[in-house]
Amino acid sequence: MFRLLPFLLAFFFVAEINTIEAQVLLKDEHGRSLKNPWAGGLDAVQFGRMDLDGDGKSDLLVFDRRGNRFSCYLNKGSVGEINFEPTAAYNKYFPAFEEWVIFVDYDGDGFEDIFTYSKGWAGIKVYRHKGSFPPEFELVVSPYLTSLQGAGHVNILATNADYPAIIDIDGDGDLDLLSFWSLGTFIELHTNRSMEKYGHADSLDFERTDFCWGRVAENEETNEMYLDTCLFDKQLVKKQRQSRHRGATFGIRDLNNDGLPELLLADVDYPGITMFWNGGTPEEAFMVSQDTAFPSYSTPVRLFSMPLPYFADVNNDGLEDMLVSPFDPNFEVTENKQSVWLYLNEGTAEIPDFQLFQKDFLQADMLDLGSGAFPLLADIDADGIADLIVGNIGSYQFSWYDGGTLFSRQRAQIDIYKAAVNNGNTVFSLVTKDLAGLFAENLRGFAPAAADLNGDGRVDLLVGNATGKLIYVEQQADGSFVMKDDFFQQIDVGEWSAPQLFDLDKDGIVDLMIGNISGKISFYKGVQLGETIQFELVTDYLGEVNITDFNLSYAGYSTPHFFSMESGETLLLVGSEQGKLYLFENIDNNLDGIFQASSRFENIFGFPIQYADRGMRTAAIVVQTQLRNNPGLMVGNYSGGLELFNREAEIFPAIVEQSQRLNFRISPNPARDFLYVELPPESGNRLYYSIYGSSGQLLISASVKAGNQNKIALNISNLPVGIYRLQLIDGDKMASQAFIKTN
């Protein structure tokens, strides 16, 4: 029995919550343990570098525009080694981003600042790094960045489909800005006058000094580029006002050590990068030739769609490597499972030689199903341990053009990870890549639900999908699964069915609840007919729940998850298109009434509800772990991954980011049998402590009550001799200290 916090004594979970052990590991089909299985997947990624912890090494900032998910990865690599460790502890220090973000030091203080899209203004807002560890930022430009254009200062146009370049073009020490003209075709240079006017770089005083930088022009119908072209064609402008082929990414870097920046350009709907050689002067760029399949000397980038290059030293060898990922805002057309290409620099700092190293950088270390992830825990093999079943919206297959428009094909599948308990850890091992061969159905949006539907004592599945219908998959005596019906009981909820099987009316027979694109939930009552269950429609607007945010969309994509408390109370958790999780109560004895939005999310799960908004198209299930007294959440998102949310740091992300430091002292150190901890007077009555080994593994996790003198004694006599780390959590305060165990 778990020791529960006082406010949870009445809310301990029963059978519907699946218990998993202290650490949750995941192995792929080759038996390889994934390094960061719960990092949540990646699709269309932008990168940045910043020293987060003050150790002198640049850590990695990762922003996935699919749901605006931001993550921090600490650089744990030595020279020549790639080793990044995800940590959510630093996420809270950053402002929210949307669509795109650029991390660059504009004021020359050695700390990267933030330029990001200003939604609603078609512009750029700027945050300045205050120079602290951990980082702290202040908003210095809002709602948009301006430039002197003609008689006055005008918004520097920046859309969600264009990625500008912010770099010192003229070499004077302040940062300039390149972006496309509002009607496309030409590249505008906005020169920063900070150094000229003030003698320092910490001002953002821009003037448009060139409307045709590099003397290149883009074809507005295709990705073709023209050299030495700056003719201003009035007929072209008139045409573009009617329809602009919008979307491009910039990459600027000197690639041949001549002191002049080359231009890397990618276009919306196209998979490649074009590199332009700069044959001009420092004062005036002039692109003289182009490589339309960059890097043509290596493996050219071919990544749908609109690949964005980023230069950073990934393997800690002192040379800038190249990362490439899609930037296209259309999430229906981009590559997903292999969408982060890493090119290592095998040349020099002056003349790089980019060679493709891998197509799934970071993705290879996490569960990443492509687009979308619908988790389910069910004991498939009746061994008493819940297995992990995950469906997806689809994995990328290929792209094609029809009438000049880009289309891409995705196909859904369901994977099964069988669970085992090993040394106190839950280990999920991939055993089935394509349940019942459903991949061949050429559908999208497989959302699984489980129950014994034919009375044979084996768990069967109902699978929702984009058609709004349900697929019935039956488990055979040998443990295999066979699709029996692709239109189960003629049930159709419109589009994007997301079913759950749960005894909602508590009559001993499982019922069927189905979310859908409308944001509502349909309720089908289960009726026993012999050995099978027939489902009868009660309502398509259960509890009058509709999680659609009509300020942003006309679709909701509801994914319902009902669960029970020990008291017998039923609650409802719902994922949504916008990523927010919704909690409802007032369900029991009220199935024909209105469910009430609950304010108890933090009381039940132990962290604020806003922390669980980690993307778009979320699907969540409740799990009980032995890490903490609070139950946890397993949440899928559009980027194709899963995240585990609870209080423990080694489960990514550590969603309860502690906002204050807990001061405590330990003695003796070294210690043999007992470690004594002295706490500050304001400490709470009950604390949580964890002890980690030298390699970071969790050894002990428990709660402890402070004594009258705010002292606690921890028995460490059973620990082997070695170095350990003690972590204490007191409410919203946390800290850790190292200690030595002796004989």
PyMOL commands that set and color helices and strands:
alter all, ss='L'
color gray80, all
select helices_A, chain A and resi 6-11+91-93+194-198+234-242+363-365+435-441+488-490+542-544+601-605+609-612
alter helices_A, ss='H'
color red, helices_A
select strands_A, chain A and resi 18-20+24-27+45-50+59-64+69-75+84-87+101-104+113-118+123-129+137-141+146-149+152-155+162-163+165-167+176-180+187-192+206-210+216-218+225-227+248-253+262-267+274-278+287-291+307-312+321-326+341-345+354-358+374-378+387-391+395-402+405-411+414-422+425-432+447-451+460-464+470-475+481-485+498-502+511-515+521-529+532-539+559-564+570-575+582-585+596-597+619-625+632-636+642-645+660-661+665-667+674-678+686-692+698-705+711-715+722-730+733-741
alter strands_A, ss='S'
color yellow, strands_A
deselect
rebuild
show_as cartoon
